[in-house]
Amino acid sequence: MSDDSAPAFPGDRLFAAEQDMWVLAEADNRVRVGATHWVAAHGQFMYFAPRPPGTRIDRDRSLGVMETAKTLVAIHAPIAGRIVEVNDAVVADVSLIERDPYGSGWLFVLEPTAFEADRALLLDAAAYARWLAPRALDKARQRPIDDSGDDLVVDPHRGY
């Protein structure tokens, strides 16, 4: 992949590499949280089930789930905090995550409880791009899934 085709990461955000989430500090000591384009690459999103406002979440714990046509994707908190707001536009139209992950496709506003400690675990845009590059290359080298069914064996006695 050439540098021209690589997605640009907004320089005003921090990134939780392991969770593929971004964090944008706001003026009111709150943070806006969203999923990166890498999460959006999981496929067409069908459903977004967030935890409700008021819920307290530890770092790396579940903020909710997103469902694609093929899988469930857990949303892990990039920082500890209390959910202040859920993006109702994404609940109504989950495709916003794919179309605009760094803009209108944001997921939550959190009130951080340990932001200084959590901030030390986040990466700036350049560091996240460097962290992601070899992983993206590995994924591109993987053999596509053969969905012809020829190698699929289902044992009716195992409860599938």
C-alpha positions as CSV (number, residue, x, y, z in Angstrom):
1,M,0.0,0.0,0.0
2,S,1.5,3.4,-1.0
3,D,1.5,6.3,1.4
4,D,-1.1,8.0,-0.8
5,S,-3.6,5.3,-0.2
6,A,-3.0,5.0,3.5
7,P,-5.6,6.7,5.7
8,A,-4.7,9.9,7.4
9,F,-5.0,9.8,11.1
10,P,-6.3,13.1,12.6
11,G,-3.3,14.7,14.5
12,D,-5.6,16.1,17.2
13,R,-6.4,12.6,18.6
14,L,-4.7,10.0,20.6
15,F,-5.0,6.3,19.8
16,A,-5.5,3.2,21.8
17,A,-3.6,0.7,19.6
18,E,-4.8,-2.5,21.1
19,Q,-8.4,-1.4,21.1
20,D,-8.2,0.5,17.7
21,M,-10.0,3.4,19.3
22,W,-9.3,7.1,19.2
23,V,-9.7,9.7,22.0
24,L,-10.2,13.4,21.5
25,A,-9.8,15.6,24.6
26,E,-12.5,18.3,24.7
27,A,-12.4,21.7,26.5
28,D,-14.8,20.6,29.3
29,N,-12.5,17.8,30.6
30,R,-14.4,15.2,28.7
31,V,-13.2,13.1,25.9
32,R,-14.9,12.0,22.6
33,V,-14.2,8.4,21.7
34,G,-14.6,6.6,18.4
35,A,-13.4,3.6,16.5
36,T,-10.6,3.9,13.9
37,H,-10.9,3.1,10.2
38,W,-9.3,-0.3,11.1
39,V,-12.4,-1.3,13.1
40,A,-14.6,0.0,10.2
41,A,-12.7,-2.5,8.0
42,H,-14.4,-5.4,9.7
43,G,-17.2,-5.2,7.3
44,Q,-20.6,-3.7,6.9
45,F,-22.0,-2.8,10.3
46,M,-25.5,-3.7,11.0
47,Y,-26.0,-2.8,14.7
48,F,-24.5,-0.8,17.5
49,A,-25.4,-1.7,21.1
50,P,-23.7,0.8,23.5
51,R,-23.8,0.8,27.2
52,P,-26.1,3.5,28.5
53,P,-25.0,7.0,29.8
54,G,-24.0,6.9,33.4
55,T,-22.2,3.6,33.2
56,R,-18.7,3.6,34.7
57,I,-16.1,1.7,32.7
58,D,-12.6,0.7,33.5
59,R,-10.0,1.0,30.8
60,D,-10.1,-2.0,28.3
61,R,-13.6,-3.0,29.5
62,S,-16.6,-3.2,27.3
63,L,-18.4,-0.1,26.2
64,G,-20.8,-2.1,24.0
65,V,-20.7,-4.1,20.8
66,M,-21.1,-3.6,17.1
67,E,-22.4,-6.3,14.8
68,T,-21.4,-6.9,11.2
69,A,-22.9,-9.4,8.8
70,K,-20.2,-11.9,9.9
71,T,-19.1,-11.1,13.4
72,L,-19.6,-9.2,16.7
73,V,-17.0,-6.6,17.5
74,A,-16.5,-5.7,21.1
75,I,-15.9,-2.0,21.8
76,H,-13.2,-1.7,24.5
77,A,-12.7,1.5,26.4
78,P,-9.5,3.2,25.6
79,I,-9.6,5.0,29.0
80,A,-11.4,4.7,32.3
81,G,-14.4,6.9,32.8
82,R,-18.2,7.4,33.0
83,I,-20.3,7.4,29.8
84,V,-21.8,10.9,29.5
85,E,-23.2,10.6,26.0
86,V,-23.8,8.0,23.3
87,N,-23.9,9.1,19.7
88,D,-27.6,8.5,18.9
89,A,-26.9,9.2,15.2
90,V,-24.7,6.1,15.1
91,V,-27.3,4.0,17.0
92,A,-29.8,5.0,14.3
93,D,-27.4,4.7,11.3
94,V,-24.4,2.4,12.2
95,S,-22.9,2.9,8.8
96,L,-21.6,6.3,10.0
97,I,-18.8,4.4,11.6
98,E,-17.7,3.2,8.2
99,R,-18.4,6.4,6.3
100,D,-16.9,8.9,8.8
101,P,-15.0,7.2,11.7
102,Y,-13.2,10.3,12.8
103,G,-16.1,12.7,12.4
104,S,-19.9,12.0,12.7
105,G,-19.2,8.3,13.4
106,W,-17.9,9.0,16.9
107,L,-19.3,6.6,19.6
108,F,-19.2,8.1,23.1
109,V,-18.4,11.1,25.2
110,L,-16.7,10.0,28.4
111,E,-15.9,11.8,31.7
112,P,-12.4,10.4,32.4
113,T,-11.6,9.1,35.9
114,A,-7.8,8.5,35.4
115,F,-7.0,10.4,32.2
116,E,-3.4,11.3,33.1
117,A,-2.5,7.6,33.8
118,D,-4.5,6.4,30.8
119,R,-3.0,9.1,28.5
120,A,0.4,7.6,29.0
121,L,-0.8,4.4,27.3
122,L,-2.2,6.2,24.2
123,L,-0.3,6.9,21.0
124,D,-0.2,10.0,18.8
125,A,-1.2,9.7,15.2
126,A,2.3,9.0,13.9
127,A,3.1,6.4,16.5
128,Y,-0.3,4.7,15.9
129,A,0.4,4.6,12.1
130,R,3.9,3.0,12.8
131,W,2.3,0.5,15.2
132,L,-0.5,-0.4,12.7
133,A,1.7,-0.7,9.5
134,P,3.1,-4.2,10.1
135,R,-0.2,-5.5,11.2
136,A,-2.0,-4.2,8.1
137,L,0.7,-5.8,6.0
138,D,0.3,-9.1,7.8
139,K,-3.5,-9.0,7.3
140,A,-3.1,-8.2,3.6
141,R,-0.9,-11.3,3.2
142,Q,-3.4,-13.6,4.7
143,R,-5.1,-16.0,2.4
144,P,-8.8,-15.0,1.8
145,I,-11.4,-17.2,3.4
146,D,-12.7,-19.9,1.1
147,D,-16.4,-19.6,1.6
148,S,-17.3,-22.2,-1.1
149,G,-18.1,-24.6,1.7
150,D,-15.8,-27.3,0.3
151,D,-13.7,-27.4,3.4
152,L,-16.5,-26.8,5.9
153,V,-17.4,-29.8,7.9
154,V,-20.3,-29.6,10.4
155,D,-20.8,-32.4,12.9
156,P,-24.5,-32.4,13.8
157,H,-23.7,-34.1,17.1
158,R,-21.7,-31.1,18.3
159,G,-24.5,-28.6,18.4
160,Y,-23.5,-26.2,15.7
